[in-house]
Amino acid sequence: MAINVVHVLGTARAEGRSLAAVPSLLARRLDPERYRIYACFLGEEGPLLDQMAAAGVEVCTARWAPPFDLAGAARFWSALRARKFDLVHQHFGGRSVRWMARRTTGAPLIMHLHGRVMETEPNNMVRMVLADADAVIANSAATAACVEGIRPEVIYPGAPLFSPPADVTRREPVVIGSAARLVPLKGISFLIDAVARLATELPGLQLEIAGTGEEEDSLRKQAAQLGIGDRVRFLGWREDLGRVMSAWQLYCQPSIEEGLGITVLEAMATGLPVIASDVGGIPEVVQHGVTGYLVSVGSVEALSEHLRLLVQNRELRQELGSAGYRRVREQFSEELMVSRVVEVYDQVLNGTRT
């Protein structure tokens, strides 16, 4: 008989993509006769509902804003009572969600951590006491270091390789790319400042930014005020990110904080050299001088220096991009992620998790 696993997620809007990627990948890769994957969204409805259903995930929404939304709690309770679940895999929510899931299903619970800060307080690491979970999965060692009460299992996200890899050797125009929600945490303003420093020296340089968010208007104004409004293209939210990245020659992730940086992995899986902030889990992915470069958070000078280096040296772009592509293939594959998650499932269900 198949094991029913329910994944508890936040929003079904596009910005919840990185969390929803886990159950979607498991549904596509696992034998449904062994594991059946379900998902319950606690937040807003959105396009992820249809996307996950297409991947083979049975989805529902509870629209619960814990802990004081009693009507939402009742909807969550009803969703979990709709069938017998053997395992709860929680990606979103805190102690009240875990309490409700345990009491309703009677099943063991795995907490999956995708970050280590509150977005509104990026400089404050959250100490997470998770002794009420049967197991904890962290997306990086940096995230795992914030956990107390239980030993987390570090399982990196898997990234599909884009084939063929991007052509990073093009001379002109060289396009720098970045993909992120347009919020202060992602540090896109630093990147625009860095590109502006190089505008006169590198007249063909272009910047493309994929994503949407509250900062979009201010970032557009910033680019215009710096005289590079015609050099910066805002692409909006893109579902075809691999294809978009394949038109870039290098990738920049100037975040103030990242639990890991899934788009950094996706860029490397496309064959792009990466320049990223030396923060959070990013150094676990980007090898300085091997697959790209790490720079101090907020250092526009360091960003511009390394951008100049890669824009002017297409052979170096090729070398670093190829090394990153190999690194994803060998250490951050989807197959490896799925096998590691299933290993934790089996340990929890068999009572062998220590």
C-alpha positions as CSV (number, residue, x, y, z in Angstrom):
1,M,0.0,0.0,0.0
2,A,1.3,3.5,-0.9
3,I,2.5,5.9,1.8
4,N,0.5,9.1,1.7
5,V,2.7,12.2,2.3
6,V,1.1,15.6,2.7
7,H,3.3,18.7,2.1
8,V,2.2,21.9,4.0
9,L,3.0,25.0,2.0
10,G,2.4,28.7,2.1
11,T,1.2,30.7,-0.9
12,A,0.3,29.1,-4.2
13,R,1.3,32.4,-6.0
14,A,4.4,32.4,-8.1
15,E,6.7,33.5,-5.3
16,G,6.1,30.2,-3.6
17,R,7.8,28.4,-6.4
18,S,10.9,27.3,-4.5
19,L,9.0,25.6,-1.7
20,A,6.5,23.9,-4.1
21,A,9.4,22.5,-6.2
22,V,10.0,19.8,-3.6
23,P,6.7,18.0,-3.7
24,S,6.4,18.6,-7.4
25,L,9.8,16.9,-8.0
26,L,9.0,14.0,-5.6
27,A,5.7,13.4,-7.4
28,R,7.4,13.3,-10.8
29,R,10.3,11.0,-9.6
30,L,8.8,8.6,-7.1
31,D,6.8,5.5,-7.8
32,P,3.1,6.3,-6.9
33,E,2.7,2.8,-5.8
34,R,5.2,3.5,-3.0
35,Y,4.6,7.2,-2.2
36,R,1.7,9.4,-3.1
37,I,2.3,13.1,-2.8
38,Y,-0.3,15.6,-1.7
39,A,-0.1,19.3,-0.9
40,C,-2.1,21.7,1.2
41,F,-1.6,25.4,0.8
42,L,-2.2,27.7,3.8
43,G,-2.0,30.9,1.8
44,E,-3.3,32.5,-1.3
45,E,-4.5,30.6,-4.4
46,G,-2.4,31.0,-7.5
47,P,-0.8,29.3,-10.6
48,L,1.1,26.8,-8.5
49,L,-2.1,24.9,-7.9
50,D,-2.4,23.9,-11.6
51,Q,1.4,23.4,-12.0
52,M,1.6,21.0,-9.1
53,A,-1.5,19.1,-10.2
54,A,0.2,18.7,-13.6
55,A,3.1,17.2,-11.8
56,G,0.9,14.6,-10.2
57,V,0.4,16.3,-6.8
58,E,-3.2,16.3,-5.4
59,V,-3.6,19.8,-4.1
60,C,-6.0,21.7,-1.8
61,T,-6.1,25.1,-0.1
62,A,-7.0,25.9,3.5
63,R,-6.4,29.7,3.5
64,W,-5.3,29.6,7.2
65,A,-3.4,32.5,8.8
66,P,-2.3,30.9,12.0
67,P,-2.6,31.0,14.9
68,F,-5.9,33.0,15.5
69,D,-7.8,32.4,12.3
70,L,-10.3,29.8,13.6
71,A,-12.2,29.4,10.3
72,G,-8.9,28.8,8.5
73,A,-7.8,26.3,11.2
74,A,-11.1,24.4,10.6
75,R,-10.4,24.3,6.9
76,F,-6.9,23.0,7.5
77,W,-8.3,20.4,9.9
78,S,-10.9,19.3,7.3
79,A,-8.2,19.1,4.6
80,L,-6.0,16.8,6.7
81,R,-9.0,14.7,7.7
82,A,-9.9,14.1,4.0
83,R,-7.8,11.0,3.9
84,K,-5.3,9.1,6.0
85,F,-1.9,10.7,5.8
86,D,1.1,8.6,6.9
87,L,3.6,11.5,7.0
88,V,3.5,15.3,7.2
89,H,6.2,17.3,5.4
90,Q,6.0,20.9,6.6
91,H,7.6,23.7,4.5
92,F,5.7,26.7,5.9
93,G,4.3,27.8,9.3
94,G,5.3,27.4,12.9
95,R,4.5,25.6,16.0
96,S,0.7,26.0,15.7
97,V,0.8,24.4,12.3
98,R,2.8,21.5,13.6
99,W,0.5,21.1,16.6
100,M,-2.6,21.0,14.3
101,A,-1.0,18.6,11.8
102,R,0.1,16.2,14.5
103,R,-3.3,16.2,16.3
104,T,-5.3,15.8,13.2
105,T,-3.3,13.1,11.4
106,G,-1.5,11.3,14.2
107,A,1.4,11.0,11.7
108,P,5.1,11.8,12.2
109,L,6.2,15.2,11.0
110,I,9.2,16.5,9.1
111,M,10.0,20.2,9.2
112,H,11.8,21.5,6.0
113,L,13.6,24.8,6.4
114,H,14.3,27.0,3.4
115,G,15.7,30.0,5.1
116,R,17.0,31.4,8.4
117,V,15.7,35.0,8.7
118,M,12.5,36.9,8.6
119,E,12.4,38.8,5.3
120,T,11.7,42.1,7.2
121,E,14.6,41.5,9.5
122,P,17.4,40.1,7.3
123,N,20.2,40.8,9.9
124,N,18.6,38.8,12.7
125,M,19.2,35.1,12.5
126,V,16.1,33.1,13.7
127,R,16.9,30.6,16.4
128,M,14.6,27.7,15.6
129,V,13.7,25.3,18.4
130,L,12.2,22.3,16.6
131,A,12.2,19.5,19.2
132,D,8.5,18.9,18.4
133,A,9.4,17.6,14.9
134,D,10.4,14.0,14.1
135,A,13.1,15.2,11.7
136,V,14.3,18.4,10.2
137,I,15.6,19.0,6.7
138,A,17.6,22.2,6.1
139,N,18.4,23.5,2.6
140,S,22.0,24.4,3.7
141,A,24.5,24.0,6.5
142,A,24.0,27.8,7.2
143,T,20.3,27.2,7.8
144,A,20.9,24.1,9.8
145,A,23.2,26.0,12.2
146,C,20.2,28.0,13.4
147,V,18.3,24.9,14.6
148,E,18.1,23.9,18.2
149,G,16.7,20.8,19.9
150,I,17.2,18.3,17.0
151,R,20.0,17.5,14.5
152,P,18.9,18.7,11.0
153,E,19.7,16.8,7.8
154,V,21.2,19.1,5.2
155,I,19.7,18.3,1.8
156,Y,20.4,20.7,-1.0
157,P,17.8,21.5,-3.6
158,G,18.2,19.8,-6.9
159,A,18.5,21.7,-10.2
160,P,17.8,20.3,-13.7
161,L,20.7,20.9,-16.1
162,F,19.8,23.1,-19.1
163,S,20.9,21.5,-22.4
164,P,22.7,22.9,-24.2
165,P,24.4,25.2,-21.7
166,A,24.3,29.0,-22.3
167,D,26.8,30.5,-24.8
168,V,28.8,32.7,-22.4
169,T,31.5,33.6,-24.9
170,R,29.6,36.2,-26.9
171,R,31.6,39.4,-27.1
172,E,28.8,42.0,-27.6
173,P,26.4,42.7,-26.1
174,V,27.3,41.0,-22.8
175,V,24.1,40.6,-20.8
176,I,24.3,40.3,-17.0
177,G,21.3,38.6,-15.5
178,S,19.6,38.4,-12.2
179,A,16.4,36.6,-11.1
180,A,14.7,37.4,-7.8
181,R,11.7,38.8,-6.1
182,L,12.2,42.6,-6.2
183,V,12.3,43.2,-2.5
184,P,15.1,44.8,-0.4
185,L,16.4,41.5,0.8
186,K,17.6,40.6,-2.7
187,G,20.0,43.6,-3.0
188,I,19.2,44.4,-6.6
189,S,19.9,48.1,-6.0
190,F,23.5,47.2,-5.4
191,L,23.7,45.5,-8.8
192,I,22.2,48.5,-10.6
193,D,24.8,50.8,-8.9
194,A,27.6,48.5,-10.0
195,V,26.4,48.4,-13.6
196,A,26.2,52.2,-13.6
197,R,29.8,52.4,-12.5
198,L,30.8,50.4,-15.6
199,A,28.5,52.1,-18.1
200,T,31.0,54.5,-19.6
201,E,33.8,52.0,-19.7
202,L,31.7,49.2,-21.2
203,P,29.2,50.9,-23.5
204,G,27.6,47.6,-24.7
205,L,26.9,46.2,-21.3
206,Q,23.3,45.3,-20.5
207,L,21.4,44.1,-17.4
208,E,18.2,42.0,-17.4
209,I,16.3,41.4,-14.2
210,A,13.6,38.7,-14.0
211,G,11.1,39.1,-11.2
212,T,8.4,41.2,-9.7
213,G,7.9,42.8,-6.3
214,E,7.4,45.9,-4.2
215,E,10.8,47.5,-5.3
216,E,10.2,47.4,-9.0
217,D,9.2,51.1,-9.4
218,S,12.0,52.4,-7.2
219,L,14.6,50.2,-9.1
220,R,13.4,51.5,-12.4
221,K,13.7,55.1,-11.1
222,Q,17.2,54.3,-9.8
223,A,18.4,53.0,-13.2
224,A,16.9,56.1,-14.9
225,Q,18.5,58.5,-12.4
226,L,21.9,56.9,-12.9
227,G,21.6,57.3,-16.7
228,I,21.3,53.5,-17.5
229,G,17.5,53.3,-17.9
230,D,18.1,52.1,-21.5
231,R,20.6,49.4,-20.3
232,V,18.3,47.8,-17.8
233,R,15.4,45.6,-18.8
234,F,12.8,44.4,-16.3
235,L,11.4,41.1,-17.6
236,G,8.7,40.5,-15.0
237,W,8.0,37.1,-13.5
238,R,9.2,34.3,-15.9
239,E,8.2,30.7,-15.8
240,D,10.7,29.9,-18.5
241,L,13.7,30.9,-16.4
242,G,16.0,28.4,-17.9
243,R,15.4,29.7,-21.4
244,V,15.8,33.3,-20.2
245,M,19.1,32.5,-18.4
246,S,20.4,30.8,-21.5
247,A,20.5,34.2,-23.2
248,W,22.7,35.7,-20.5
249,Q,26.5,35.6,-20.2
250,L,26.8,35.8,-16.5
251,Y,24.6,35.8,-13.4
252,C,24.7,38.1,-10.3
253,Q,23.0,37.5,-7.0
254,P,23.7,40.4,-4.7
255,S,21.4,39.3,-1.8
256,I,21.6,40.6,1.7
257,E,20.7,37.2,2.9
258,E,20.1,33.7,1.4
259,G,19.4,30.4,3.0
260,L,20.9,28.9,-0.1
261,G,20.0,30.7,-3.3
262,I,18.1,28.4,-5.6
263,T,18.4,30.7,-8.6
264,V,22.2,30.6,-8.1
265,L,22.0,26.8,-8.6
266,E,19.7,27.3,-11.6
267,A,22.2,29.8,-13.2
268,M,25.0,27.3,-12.7
269,A,22.8,24.6,-14.2
270,T,22.5,26.8,-17.2
271,G,26.3,27.1,-17.5
272,L,26.6,30.7,-16.3
273,P,29.5,32.0,-14.1
274,V,28.1,33.5,-10.9
275,I,28.9,36.6,-8.8
276,A,27.1,36.4,-5.5
277,S,27.1,37.7,-2.0
278,D,29.3,35.8,0.5
279,V,26.4,35.2,2.8
280,G,24.2,32.4,4.1
281,G,24.3,29.2,2.1
282,I,25.6,30.8,-1.1
283,P,29.3,29.8,-0.3
284,E,28.2,26.2,-0.1
285,V,27.2,26.4,-3.8
286,V,29.6,29.0,-5.4
287,Q,33.3,28.1,-5.2
288,H,35.2,31.4,-5.2
289,G,37.5,31.5,-8.2
290,V,36.2,28.1,-9.5
291,T,32.6,28.5,-10.4
292,G,32.3,32.2,-9.9
293,Y,33.1,34.9,-7.3
294,L,31.9,35.8,-3.8
295,V,31.7,39.4,-2.7
296,S,30.9,41.1,0.6
297,V,27.3,42.1,1.1
298,G,26.5,45.5,-0.2
299,S,30.0,46.1,-1.7
300,V,29.2,47.9,-5.0
301,E,32.9,48.3,-5.6
302,A,33.6,44.5,-5.4
303,L,30.5,43.8,-7.6
304,S,31.7,46.2,-10.3
305,E,35.3,44.9,-10.2
306,H,34.2,41.3,-10.7
307,L,31.6,42.2,-13.3
308,R,34.3,44.1,-15.2
309,L,36.6,41.0,-15.0
310,L,34.0,38.6,-16.4
311,V,32.6,41.0,-19.0
312,Q,36.1,41.6,-20.4
313,N,37.2,37.9,-20.3
314,R,35.0,35.5,-22.2
315,E,37.4,32.6,-21.8
316,L,37.2,33.1,-18.0
317,R,33.4,33.1,-18.3
318,Q,33.5,29.8,-20.1
319,E,35.9,28.3,-17.6
320,L,33.8,29.2,-14.6
321,G,30.5,28.5,-16.2
322,S,31.6,25.0,-17.2
323,A,32.9,24.3,-13.7
324,G,29.6,25.4,-12.3
325,Y,27.7,23.2,-14.7
326,R,29.7,20.2,-13.7
327,R,29.3,21.0,-10.0
328,V,25.5,21.0,-10.3
329,R,25.5,17.8,-12.2
330,E,27.7,16.0,-9.6
331,Q,26.5,17.5,-6.3
332,F,23.2,19.3,-6.8
333,S,21.2,17.0,-9.0
334,E,17.5,16.3,-8.7
335,E,18.2,12.6,-8.4
336,L,20.4,13.2,-5.4
337,M,17.8,15.4,-3.7
338,V,15.0,12.9,-4.1
339,S,17.1,10.0,-2.8
340,R,18.1,12.0,0.3
341,V,14.6,13.0,1.0
342,V,13.3,9.5,0.7
343,E,16.0,8.3,3.0
344,V,14.7,10.6,5.7
345,Y,11.1,9.5,5.0
346,D,12.1,5.9,5.4
347,Q,14.1,6.5,8.6
348,V,11.2,8.4,10.2
349,L,8.5,5.9,9.2
350,N,10.7,3.0,10.3
351,G,11.7,4.6,13.6
352,T,15.4,4.4,12.7
353,R,16.0,8.2,12.6
354,T,18.5,9.1,15.3
